[in-house]
Amino acid sequence: MSRVEAQHPSVTLKLSGHLAVIEPDRFTPGSFNLIVDGTPQSHVNVDHPDELFFEYVQRIGHVIDLIGEIGEPITAVHLGAGALTLPRYVEATRPGSRQQVVELESDLIDFVRAELPWDKRAQLRVRHGDAREVLGKLPAGLHGSVDLVVVDIFSGARSPAHVTSREFYELAAPLLSPRGVVAVNVADGPGLAFARAQAATLSAVFDHVLGLAETQVLKGRRFGNIVFVAAHTPIDLSWVSRLLAGGPHPSKVVEGAELRQFMASALVTTDATATPSPLPGRTVFQIGN
C-alpha cells in the first residue's frame, strides 16, 4: 500500500486502472479534492456546495447562474461526474432541479457516494456507462427540455477522442431547450490547436458559441482550461459583461468576429480525425504523492 493510500481514502478504478484518492483541502475546512491518476479532477466543499474552487468550474458556475431566473430549477445533464461538484452546485443554488449524471467508472461514483455523500433530497439520477453511448440512449422526453449540458469528460488528464467530434456534439444538440446551453471544458496548451478545433467543431453544430478563460490561456501562453458555451439560440449579450465581471480574474470572453479569428483555419473534428486532448506536463495539474 502506498503512502497516499495509507493516509487518505482511495480506490483503484477497475476500467482504467487509475488510482482515485480523496484528500482534505488543508486550507478550507470541510472541503476535499478528488485526485485521479495524480490529476486533481474535483474540489468539493461539503458544507457549502455553492462555493466553487477551480477556475474553470467557477466559470461554468457563472454560466449556470445566468440560465433563466435566479434560483429557478433547471434540467441538467452532466457528462463526466468526478465528485459531482457541479450537480451539487445546481442543487444548492437551484433546489428542485432535475439532473442526470453520466459516468463511465461506476466504482468512482460508489467511492464518492461513500466518502462525500450528496444531499439525498436532490433529484439526481446517475447513469453508468460511456458518455457518448448513454447520450444516444437518454429518454426521448429529455429532447428539447434540457437547460444545461456540461461536458467535462476526462480519463486521467485527457479528454478521450470520441467525445470531441462533431458526431458527438450532434448527439447533445437535440437535448437543448430553447434557452439551453452546452458548457464544454477544454484543456489545452501553447498553440491551442485542440481548443481552436473544438471551437470550430462546436460552431459546426451550434449557431452560437463563445469561449471564456484566463487571458494568458487564451493567448496560448500556458496550459489551462477554456470553457466553451454553445447554444442554438442567440446568447444574451448581457452575458458577456456578467461573465467578465464574475471572474476569476483576469478573464476574457471571446465571441463573434473575435471567436472566428480565434478559430482561424482550424478544421472541424470528426470521428475520423479526432484525437485525445493534449497531455499536460506533470507539473501543470499533477500532484506528487
N, C-alpha and C positions, 0 to 999 in steps of 0.2 A: 504493500500500500504506500502511495506517495505521500509526501508531507502535506500537499493540498488536500488529498482525500482524508487524511487523518484529522485535519483541522476543520474542514468545512463539509457540509452535506454535498455528496457528489454521486453521479451515476454515469456509467459508460453506455452510451446510446447504441441500441442493437443494430439499427440500419446503417449508420455512418461510422460507428466505432469511436465517435468523438466523446471526449470526457466533458460532461456538464457539471459545473460547480456553482453553488450559491454562496457568495461571500457577503458579509455585512459591510455596509458603507461606513467606514470608521469616522467619517466627518458628519454624517447625517443620521442620527438615531432613528431606528425604525425603517431604514432603507437598506436595500440589498442589490447586489449585482449578480446577474446570471452570466456566467462565462462559459462559452462552448468552444472547445478546441483552442483554448488560450485567447479567444476573442470576446471582448465584452459585447453581449448581444442585447441585454435588457438591464434597466435600472428601475426598481420598484420602490416607491415609498408606501409601505403598507398602511401607515397611519394617515397619510394624506395622498391618496392616489390621483388627486387633481394637480399634484406638483410633478412636473416632468424635468428630467435631468439632462439627457443627451441633447445636443443642439438640434439635430435633425428631427428628433421626436418632438421637441418643443415647437418646431416649425409646423409639423403635421398637426400638433395640438391647436395651433392658431388657425389652421385651415378648418379644423373641426368646429372651432368656436364660431366661424363665420357662416356655417350652414343654417339656414332658417333663423328662427328666433332663439335668443339666449335661453338655454335650459330646456329647449323643446326636444322631446325624444326623437331619435332618428333610427333608421335602419342601416346597419353597417355590416360589411363583410371584411374580415381581416385575413389576408393570405400570408401566413407566417405568424407563429404565435409568440415565440420567445417566452417571456414571463408574463405575457398578457398586459403589458404596460398600457397600451392604448385602449383595449377593451375596458380596463379598469377606469381609465380616464373618462371614457364616454359614459360609463355608468355613474361615475361620481359627478360629472357636470351636466349630464342629460339623463337623469334617472328614468327608467321605464323604456329605454332604448332596446330595440331588438337587434341582437348581434349574433353573427356566425363567425366562428374562428376555425381556420383550416390549418392543420399542422401534420407534417409527414411523420415526425418522430413521436409516436404515441407515448413512449416512455418518458419523453421530455415533459409532456403535459401532466402525466401522473406524478412526476418528480416535483414540478412546480405546484401542482394542486396540494401535494402533501406538505411541502415546505413553506409555500407562500399562498395559502388559500385565498380565493377572492370572495367577494360578497355573494352569499348564497341567494340573495334576492335578485341578482342580475339575471335578465332574460338572455342568457348566453349559452349558445349551443356550440360544442366543439365537434368538428368533423375531422376524422383521421384520414390521411392519405395525401398523395401528391397534389399540390395546389392546382395544377393545370387540369388534372383528371377530375378532381372534385368540382372545380369551377364549371366544367361542362355538364355536371350532373346535378347542380343545385336545383331546388324546386322551381317549377315554372312560375309559381306565384311571386318569386323574387324579381322576375324580369320586369324592369320598368319601375321598381319600387325601392331600390337601394340608393340611399343618400350618400354613402361613403364606401369606397373600396380602397383598402390600404394594401399595397403590395410591398412587403418588406421580407423578402424570402432570401435566406442565406443558408448555405451549407458551410459551416465554419465561417470563413471570412469572404466567401464569394457567392454571388448570385448564380444559380445554375442556368445554363444557356437556354433551356426550353421554356423559361419564364421571362424571357427578354425579347421575344419575337412579336412581329405583327399578328401572327396567328394566335398567340397567347392573349394579347390585348383585345383581339376581336371576340374572345370568349367573355371578357369582362364587360365590354361595351353595352350589350343588351340589358345588363342588370340595372343601369343607372336610371334613376327617377329624373324628372325634368330639372331638378335642382342638384342632381347627384354629381359627385366628383370622384375621380380616381387620384389617389396620392401615392406616388412611387418613390421609394428610397433608392437612390443610385449612388454607389460608391465608386470613385474614380480618382485618378491622379494626374500629374502633369501631361498636357496634351489633350486630355479629356475626350479621347476618341470614343470611348464607350459611352460616356454621357451624351455626347453630340449625336451618336447613333440612336440612343434611347429617345432623345428629343424628337428626332426625325421620325422614329417609329411610332411614337405616340401621336405625332401630328398627322400621320397617315391614317390613323384610326379615329381620332377625335378632332373636332373642328377648332377647339380652343385649348391651348396649352400654355402654361407658364412655369418658370423654374425659380426656385429660391434657395439661397445658400450663403455661406460666409464669403465675403468678397474675394479673398485670396484663393479659395477653392474654385470659384467661377472663373478666375483668371488663370487657372491651371498651375498655380504656383506651389500647391501642396495637395497631398492626398486628403480626401474628405468626402462628405456626403452632399448631394444635391437632391432636393425634393422637387419632383415634377408633379404639377397638378393639371389634370386633363378633364374636359367636360364636353358634352355635346352642345350645350347652350352657352352663350357668352358669359364669361366670368365677370361679375360686377367689378367695375374699375375701382370702386372704393376699396376692394380687397387689397389692391396693391399697396396703398398707403397704410392700411391697417396691418398688413403682414410685415411691412418695413418697420412700423412702429413697435410691433410685438417683439422683434428681435429673434434670437440673440444677436447682439451687435459685435462687429459690423456685419451688415447683411445687405443683400441686393435681390431684387425681383427682376427677372428677365422675361419679357413678353413682347408680342407684336414683332415689329421690324428688328428689334434687338435679339429676339429669340431666333428669328430667321438667320440673322448674321451669326449667331452662336452655332447654329446647326451647320452653316456654311455648305460644304458639298458632301456632308455625311449621308451615307446610304441607309435606307430603311432596312432594319434587321429582319430577316425571315428565318423560318425553321432551318432552311438550307445553309444560312450563313451565320447563325447565332453562335456565340461563344460565351463562356462564363465571364463575369466581371473580373477585372484585373485583381491580382493578389497583392495586397498591400505589404510593405516591408514589415517585419515583425515589430519594429519599434513604433509603428503607427497606431495600431489598435491592440496589439497583443500584450498580455500581462505575463511576466515570468513567474514561475512557481517559487 
